[in-house]
Amino acid sequence: MESPKRKKSEIKSVVVLPSRSRPENLSRTLESVLEKTASSDILVAIDEDQQDLYTSRLEGVIYDIGPAPQHIGVNAKLNRLANQLKDEYDYLLWAADDTLIKTNKWDTLLIKAISDIRYGISHPEENTHDQRLLPSNGTCFDLRIVRTLGYLAPPTLKHLYIDNFWKRLGTDLGSIRFVPKVKIDHIHFTKDINLFDPLYAATNSRNRYEQDKQSFDIYLDHQLKHDLAKLRAHAFDDDKNS
């Protein structure tokens, strides 16, 4: 995967669009991202076992072909890409293949909201639930989080509760910002049961909820305080050496 070269003085951002089993959905999402994105690079993430489903390639879009997932869920893919991109970019935004971006220059607005915040996390208003509570689709991250922790969300989480992690991390650091002027339409099965498909069944099963909830609780009890200390220590060292 090669990403376009930028001047060192520029703020560099990338929008990551992970997709699995939904090429038609991806086309719809990608169209909205291309229309509404101001300055970020756009990367589509496809699994190698589904390359035959995703044959369309658009000029100006980066396509990443990653390994077939060991567990169905978005977190491993986001973590892999965040680590792959963390030294090339300053900010990473992401959206799933069942979303539509509704706001012009959404990336610029989300980045601006955290441009003066170390380890910032900004998130839009999403129509499936109250985004003042949880950041999910459309969330923007300062990639210094990944450079310091080694992940965007704890690898023990497979798909669910990653938004709970982002909320807790940003709240404890005082670095999370809700940006209601940025709107995202999440075309989810909870809005229309006819949209329920095998991927939703796998990622939203009772077993997946129970396992990811248990993993999240273990993380809170044993790892969160260490991650917060690591981030604060790095911030202190950076300030001292600046």
ABEGO torsion letter per residue (X at the ends): XBBBBBBAABBBBBBBBBBBGBAAAAAAAAAAAAAABAABBBBBBBBAAAAAABABBBBGBBBBBBBBBABBEAAAAAAAAAAAAAAABABBBBBBAABBBABBGAAAAAAAAAAABBGBBBBBBBAABBAAABBBBGBBBBAAAAAAAGBABBAABAABGAAAAAAAAAAAAGABBBBAABBBBBBBAAABAAABBAAAAAAABAAAAAAAAAAAAAAAAAAAAAAAAAAAAAAAAAAAAX
